[in-house]
Amino acid sequence: MVDGTLAAVLVRPLGSDETGLQEALGAITVAAYVQLEPDIVEHGYDAELRDVAGRVAAAEVLIALDGDEVLGGVTYVPDAGSAMAEFTDPHAAGVRMLAVSEPARRRGVGEALTVACIDRARAGDRHRVILHSTPAMVAAHRLYERLGFERDPGLDWEPEPGVHLLGYVLPLS
């Protein structure tokens, strides 16, 4: 980073052999989620968030880099058949586990990662992009809505009792 701004952000797929970057992204993801939802540790979700290698094997993980610095990442779910899918719509793609490191927040990293997922969905002829978010992730909600996502209460669900997720959808033309 240069003077508090991003010099250059590279968003690219994370490889299965990039264990150091996977570990760094896992730590960033857990830290971001725990900051907003401290009780995820009680539910064991922190282990899933940390398991970037598992996500790389089941979907496409995109990483944002500034040189060698990991700024954040996201899991792109190409279709409902993916083990990472939280939706059943055969025409949709999904976005999961978006996280940005504390120092890189409010600098466009989350937007770059989300737009990369949208671009992949368009290239894959998906009709919509679906994602879920917790009520505490207010900054993420603003980002999603700015990019055209709409709240869809019909997509809300509870993966386990007491864990409520809000559904969002972005129709693609």
Secondary structure, 3 states (H helix, E strand, C coil): CECCECCCCEEEECCCCCHHHHHHHHHHHHHHHHHHCCCHHHHCHHHHHHCHHHHHHHCEEEEEEECCEEEEEEEEECCCCCCCCCCCCCCEEEEEEEEECHHHCCCCHHHHHHHHHHHHHHHCCCCEEEEEECCCCHHHHHHHHHCCCEECHHHCEEEECCEEEEEEEEECC
